[in-house]
Amino acid sequence: MPPLDESDFRNYKTMEEFSKSLEGNKYLHSIYLKAVNHPLRREMLVMVNKENRISKKELLKKLMDSHILDDENIFKYNMDFLIKAFCVNETETDGEVFYEITQSGKVVEYL
């Protein structure tokens, strides 16, 4: 059997879906570790965790003002990764995007 990759799990939307198989669990664990161990993503998690809920605009400004980030495309890629790893939830209120820390994302309190 060939190794599984991201395309095998593209339709999974919840942690419960991943936990239905050993392969799903392994994949989720792998992306979770990549999410929280990456320096930029970890800094993003720290900032979201500090606020619990922060607007995209405010988070992006803080990252840029701190010279942690200078490209919005890099922000988008890394935030999408954090969302995919269930570390952050994305919500929208009155047309504005907000990020909220999840229980899994709170691991940054211990790193």
N, C-alpha and C positions, 0 to 999 in steps of 0.2 A: 504494500500500500504506500503510495507517495506521501511525503510529508504535507501536512495541511498548512495553508497560508491564509492571508487576510480574506481572499475571495471566498473561501469556504464559510466564512462567518459574517459576510457583509449584510445579511438580513437579520442578524441578531440585534435586538434592541434592549434587552434587559440582562442583568447578571444571571437571572434564573435560566434563561435560554442557554447561556454558556455552561452553566453547572449541570446540564442534562447529560453531558458526555465528558469523558476524561480528556479528550482532545480539546473540547471547548474550554474546560478549566485550565488546561496548560496554556492555551492561546491567550486567554484573558490574563492569567498570571504574568505571562511574558510581556504583554503590552503595558500592564500595570507597572511592572518593574522599570520598563523603559520610560514610562511617564514620570515616575517620582524620582528616578535617579539622574535625569537629565538636568544640568544646572539651570538652564533658562526656565524649563517647565517647573522645576522646584521653586524658583523665585516667584513665578506666577502663582503657584499654589499658596505660597507664604502670604502673598498680598491679598489673594481672594479670601484665605482663611482669616486673616486679620480683620477683614470687614464683614465676613460671612456672606455678604451680597454686595456686589460692586458693579457699576455700569461698565460696559466695554470701553466707552470713551474715557472714563476716569482711570481704569486700569491701564489702558494704552498710554495715557499721559504720564502716569507714575513710572511706568517702565521706561519710557523715552526720557523723562526728566532725570531718571537715575542712571542713564546711559547703559541700561541693561539691554535695551533693544532700540533699533533705529529703523526698522522696516515693518510696516503693517502686515505684509504678506507672511513674514516669519512669525509674527504674532498669531495670525490666523491658523497657520499650519500647526503650531504648537498648542494652541487652545483647542483646536479640533482633536488633537491627540489626547489631551486631558479629558475631553468630553467622551471620546471613544473608550477611554480607560475607566470611565465612571468616577473620576476624581472631581469633576465639576459638572454642574447642570447649567444649561443656558435657558433663559426665559426672556420673554419680551413683554414689556409694559408700555402702553401708549407709544409704540413704535421704537422704543429704546431697548437695546439688548443689555441684559444683566447676567452676571455669572454668580453662582452660589456654590459654596463648598459642599461636598458630600461627605458622608462618614468615611468613605475610602480616602478621600482627599485630605482628611484631617491627620493623616499619617505624618505630615510635615511638622506637626507639633512635637514629634519624637525623633526627627532626623537631626 
